[in-house]
Amino acid sequence: MIDPRALRTFHEVCRAGSISAAARALNISQPSVSSAIAQMEARLGVVLFARGRAGIVLTPEGEALRRRAELLDNLLRDAQAEVAAAREGVAGPLRVGGTPGALVSLLPHGIAALEASQPRIALHVIERPDRDLTSMLRAGDIELAFVTTDIGEPPEDIAERTFARDHFALIVGGAHQALPGQISLKQAAGLQWVLPEAEGAFRRQLDALFISAGVPTPRDVIRCDSLLTTLGIVRSGARVTILPVQVASSELASGPLRAVAIREAGFSRSIGARWVKGRSLSPLAAQLLTALEGISIG
């Protein structure tokens, strides 16, 4: 059985990069940190890291333990915060992450439905690209990830559920009010664009849209992963973008932007949530998923 205190000491060594830095962070002596690590290595029968001038280098066994130590640290952080929130009659805290488009499409609806029965909640929301979210789920940094779904199979340890679908449209500003209500990508090929930079499910869908239309990926393009910045650029100038309609719904409703149907856009974007299989969801996370089941988006 691993001593949880020793595991937290090991995690601090990994985070700080050296025995001495970990001792300072924990406000204990350096020999105490070294002794805790040595006892844990003896108990496990492995070497966890090598010590060098540049700090520590984890062995494969050390890397495996680091992942578990990080999870424990996040678990203890959340337990302390949850007890403090319960004392004040607040549900949570719940930490979620997601890609910008999936978050803006799903989370406001989910929160509105959730607050109808649970008015006091503590929720932390983090925007990240697809490539970061799975590792954050595994480490316990977040409990739910809101993403584009139905793009290949998720990893074996990750559960996925789709809650809504949304069709793609060409989003234009006032400079393109003369465009018809529907357009082919071939007709739009000469326009100036704003498109996502990050390699993820959303970008793969857009790339597939250009390929299916027989149109090369635009050269005159600003690559941008910020949804607010993308919409601001389109609103203020002659550049256009492609987004699921619900992502830009507030700007489309208020008038500065317009959605033009894309003739080749025969598929829609699926959006939903991911979490770690076999790991019990907190009550607030489970309630949020249940709330999302009952909403209609679009």
N, C-alpha and C positions, 0 to 999 in steps of 0.2 A: 504494500500500500504506500503510495507516494504521499508525503507530508504536504498538504496544501500550502503551508507557509513557505516551504522550500521551493515549491513550484512557482509561487509568486516571486520569490527571490530570483529564480532562474529567468523568469519572464523579464524582470527588470534588467538583468544582465544583458539579455538579448536586445532590449529596447535601448539601453544606454551605450552598448557596444564594448564595455569593459567591466572588469570586477570593481575597479576603483570608482568609476562613474556610477555604478549601481549602488555601491556603498554610500556614496554621497547622497544619491537620490532617496535612499531608504533611511538615511540618517543612522546607520549602524556601521560597525567597524569593517574594514576590508577583510580581516581574518574570519569574521563571522560569515560573510558572504562566501568566501572560499570554502569554509568548512561545510556550509549547507549544500553547496554544489558537489563537493567531494563525497559527502554522505549519500546524496541522491544517485551519483554515478555508481557508487559501490552497491547500493541497493538494487539498481537496475542492471548492473553488470555491463555498462557501456561507457564510452567516452562521449560527452555531449558537445564539446567544442575544443578547438585548439587555440592556444593563446599566442599572439604574435605582436609585433610592434604596432601594427595598425588596429589592434583590438582582437576581438574573438572571431573565429570562423567556425560555424556550426557544422557538425558531422551530420550525415543523413538521420541518425538517431536523434540528434539534437534538434534538427529541423522538425521532425515529427512531434517531438515534445513541445517545441515552441508553439506550434499551432494549437495544441491542447491547452497550453498555459495561457495563450491569448484569449481563448474561449472562456476559460475559468475567470480570468480577470474581468472580461466584459460581463460575465454572469454575476459576479459579485457586485460590480458597479450597478447593474440593473436592479439587483435585489435590494440594495440600499436605497436607490432612488424610488423603487416601487413602494417600499414600506413608508418612506417619507411622504409620498403622494397620497397613499391610502389614509394616512393620519389626517390629511387635509380634505378627504373626501373626493380626491381626484383619481381618475382611472389612468393607468400608465405608470411610467412613461413608455411609449412605443417608439422605436426607431425604425424608420423606413427609408429606402432609397429608391432611385429610379432614373430612367432617362427623362430628359425634359418633356418630350412630347407625351410619353405615357403618364407621367405625373399630372400634367395639366389636364389631360383628358379624363383621368379616373379619380384622382384623389379629392378634388373639390366636391364631386358628387358623393363619394363615399363618406367624407366628413359630414356633409349636410345630413345624410341619412343616419349616420351614427349618432350625431348630436341630438337627434329627435328623442332618443332614449337614454343617451349618456351625455348630458350637457357639459360636464367638467372633465376634460381630458388633457393629458400632457403628451404631445406628439412632436418628434424631431424628424425633419425631412431633409434628405441629402440628395442632390443631383450628382450623378456620376455616369460615365459612359458604360455601355454593356460590359466591356472587358473587366471592369472593376467590381461589378455587383455580385458576381458569384462568389468571389473570394471574401467579400464583405459579409455575405450571408454565412459562409462557413466559419468565419472568425467570430461571428456574433456581434459584429459592428452594427448590423441592421437585422431586423427580423423578417421583413418583407421587402421584395424588390418589384417595382412596377416597370414592366418592359413590354416591348413588342413580342408577341407570342406566336406560336404555330410556325416558327421558322426553324425547322429541324427539331430533333429531339433534344431536350435539356439533358444535362449530365445526370448520371444514374442516381446521385444522391439528392437531386433537386426536384421538387414537385412544382408543377405549373398549372395554372387555371386561367382560362380566357373569360373575360367579363363583357367585352364589347368589340364591335367592329366599326371601322370608319373608312370612308372612301377618300382617295387622294384627289386633289384639285390643284390647278395652277393658281397661286395666290398673287394678285397684282395690286398695285397702287393706282393713284389718280392719273399717272402718266399713260396708263393703258386702258382707260375707260372705253376706248373705241373697239377693243377686242370683242369678238362675238361671245355668246354664252357657252360655246363649246369650241375646242380647238384641238388640232392634232399636234403631237410633239414635233413632227416634221415642220409644221408651220411655225412653231415656237423656237426652232433650233437656233435662229439668229439673235434671240433675245439675250440680255445680260442676266446672269443668274446669281443666286445665293443658295448654296447647298451644304449639307453637313460635311464635316471633316472627319469625325470619328468613324473608325471601322466597326460597325455594329449592324444589328438587324435592320434598322431603319435605312441606313445607307445602302445595304444590300438590296432592299426592296426598290429604292430609287434607281440604283444602277440597273436592276433587272427591267425596270420600266423603260429606260432609254434603250436597252438592248432589244427588248421585244418590239419597240417601235422602229428599230433599224436606224436609230439616231446616235451619233457619237456622243460620249460624255462631253458637256460643254467645256470649252477652253476659257471663255471669258466668264470666270466664276470666282466669287468670294466664298471660301470655305469657312463655315462658322457653325459652332455647336451650341451657341446661346440662342434660345428661342426668342427672347426679347430683342436681342440685337438683330437677328434675322428679320423679324417683323418690322423693326424700326427702319432698317435699310430699305426694305420693300416699300414701306409707307412713304418714305421721304424722297425716293428717287425713281429711276426707271428700271431697276432690277426686279426680277420675279423669283419666286421659289415654288417648290411643290411641298405641300403639307397635307396631312389628314385634315378634313374640314373642321372637326371638333377642336383641334389644336389652336386654330385661329378664330374660333367661334365668337369671342367677345369683340375682336376687331372687325370681323365681318358684320356683326349685328349693329355696331355703332357707325359703320359707314366708311372709314378711311381705306379699307381693303375690300377686294371683291374676289370671289371664287369663280374660276372659269373651269368648266368640266373638261377633262382630258379624254380624248376619244379612245386612246389605247389603254386607259386605266381600268382594265377589266377585273382587277382584284382589289380587295380592301386590306387595310392594316388591322390586325388583331392585337388587342391590348389586354393585359392581365397581370397577374402577380406570380411570383416565385418565392419559395421558401425551402428550408432544408427538411428533407424527408426524415421521419422518425424523431424529430425534435419537437417537443410539445410547444405549441403556440401559446403565448400569453393570452389572458382573457380579452384584452383590448384588440390584439391582432386578430383573434378569431371573430370578434364582433365586427371588425372592419370588413373582413372577408364576407361575412354574412350580409352586411349592409350593402356591399357591392353586388351581391347576387340579386338583390331586389330592385336595382335601379335600371332605368332605360336611358341610354345615351344615344343622341343623334336626332 
